[in-house]
Amino acid sequence: MAGIKVKLLPEVPNICNQILREVWKSEDVSVAYVEMPPGNISLLHQHSTFTELYYILDGKGTMWVGDEEFLVDEDTLVGVKPGVSHKLENTGGSILRHLVVSSPAFNPDDVELIDE
């Protein structure tokens, strides 16, 4: 496989209104590159069939996973198991860039929004 210029990939619509590009997808794993402008916050949600790993590339934010709330910034890795609610907010003054790795691969039909 040749190298991929991530920023040249098309943006994919998503329920959290973020800039998302699908970098890689197979049956076993998927990788998305996400950009969140300052003040953007994802919707609280969970998945029942896959685990997600969030790897923060650049920026600062607050993440909620289950009952935990914590700060995230460059070089932070957060794991979210199936059935655990989560959301991410960009609390910094610049774009929050991160990768989301899903295993098995992300399934858009497995996104359950949770009322706050």
Secondary structure as UniProt FT lines:
FT   HELIX           6..8
FT   TURN            15..16
FT   STRAND          19..25
FT   STRAND          30..36
FT   TURN            38..39
FT   STRAND          45..46
FT   STRAND          51..58
FT   STRAND          60..65
FT   TURN            66..67
FT   STRAND          68..73
FT   TURN            74..75
FT   STRAND          77..80
FT   TURN            82..83
FT   STRAND          86..90
FT   STRAND          96..103
FT   TURN            108..109
FT   STRAND          112..113
//
